[in-house]
Amino acid sequence: MFFIPCYKLLASRVKMGKKGIFIGSFFILLLCANQVKAQDPEFSQFYANPIYLNPAFTGTSALSRTVMNYRNQWPKQGNTYTTFNLSVDEYVNSIAGGIGFKVMYDRQLNGVINTLNASFIYSKNVNVNDRLFFSMALETGLIYKQFNFSGLIFPGMIDQGNGAITGTYPMPSEGGNKTIPDFSFGTVGQIDEVYFGVALHHLTEPSLAIFKGDQSGKLPLKLTVHAGTKGRGFRRGLFSKEFTLSPNFVYQQQGDFKQINGGMYLNQDWLTLGLWYRNNLSARPNSMIAMLGYQSEGFQFGYSFDFSLSNSASYSYGSHEISLIFFFGESKRQFLNKMMIIPQM
């Protein structure tokens, strides 16, 4: 999300009519009520976007890996919030670690706010013993933020007598775009069948403010803590083949925003099913996330839908998310003492 001072902006597209004014007013009321500040987009298929979750997952696969992700949040209102992510990573034997590249494009409020984030990641593997190993990574990149003023209606543009939209509004901004450096750090580890990790994104807490004097445009440090286990094999009822259950949790905190996610994956051969519960540390739950995935030796596909349980359920109608992962190249298994055991989604 991106913070816009409530007293300065009446969001709404000129050509959207009454419905557009209602939608725009909803956004502004939402911003005013909760004082939403700059915040990263979130994905529900955590492990189908591993480098975004934690840069230390870079180079933890035996094969070179290309990951593509698409998320449409609040699809009932069209393409209000859409996010695209692409990452490539591989293990490099000469450095006993991994290298990766990640680019993310985030489009908010039907193109009013656009963000492009590109970064390079370097990771280092540390083998403690036969049971325990770690991977640590440093991510460095640039964030480009663009604010599209065209088509927005501000209070000073509305004729109080007849409601006609006239004139222009002097924007107290430093410009419609901004480019800033960004740095992140992460570490992941595994002991036997248990994997865990911690990531710190936006170490310098860069400012994305475009309004002069705005002290609320800072992008806060984001803390991510995650853990899970592969679980043991089962064979029950309709499942003629052995399957595994994998419990997981992900905790994220960014500024005043706090969220905990708990879920379970079921894996059987090529099929993955997942169910997660999301809560923003409030009495009312945020959403349930249902996942369906397919995997083969060189390809993985995942689809998930967030069932909104919050007060905005009738307006937002959840979120769609799709992931595609391609594995290619020569296997580095002979150089890796152990590989991270993580779910497909």
Sequence and secondary structure as in RCSB ss.txt:
>XXXX:A:sequence
MFFIPCYKLLASRVKMGKKGIFIGSFFILLLCANQVKAQDPEFSQFYANPIYLNPAFTGTSALSRTVMNYRNQWP
KQGNTYTTFNLSVDEYVNSIAGGIGFKVMYDRQLNGVINTLNASFIYSKNVNVNDRLFFSMALETGLIYKQFNFS
GLIFPGMIDQGNGAITGTYPMPSEGGNKTIPDFSFGTVGQIDEVYFGVALHHLTEPSLAIFKGDQSGKLPLKLTV
HAGTKGRGFRRGLFSKEFTLSPNFVYQQQGDFKQINGGMYLNQDWLTLGLWYRNNLSARPNSMIAMLGYQSEGFQ
FGYSFDFSLSNSASYSYGSHEISLIFFFGESKRQFLNKMMIIPQM
>XXXX:A:secstr
     GGG EEEEGGGHHHHHHHHHHHHHHHHHHT        S GGGSHHHH GGGTT SSSEEEEEEEEEESG
GGSSSEEEEEEEEEEEEGGGTEEEEEEEEEEEEGGGTEEEEEEEEEEEEEEE SSSEEEEEEEEEEEEEEEE  T
TEE GGGB TTT  B S     BS SEEEEEEEEEEEEEEETTEEEEEEEE TT  B   BTT SS B   EEEE
EEEE   EE  TT  S EEEEEEEEEEEETTEEEEEEEEEEEETTEEEEEEEEE SSSS  EEEEEEEEE SSEE
EEEEEEEE STTHHHH  EEEEEEEEEES   TTT S        
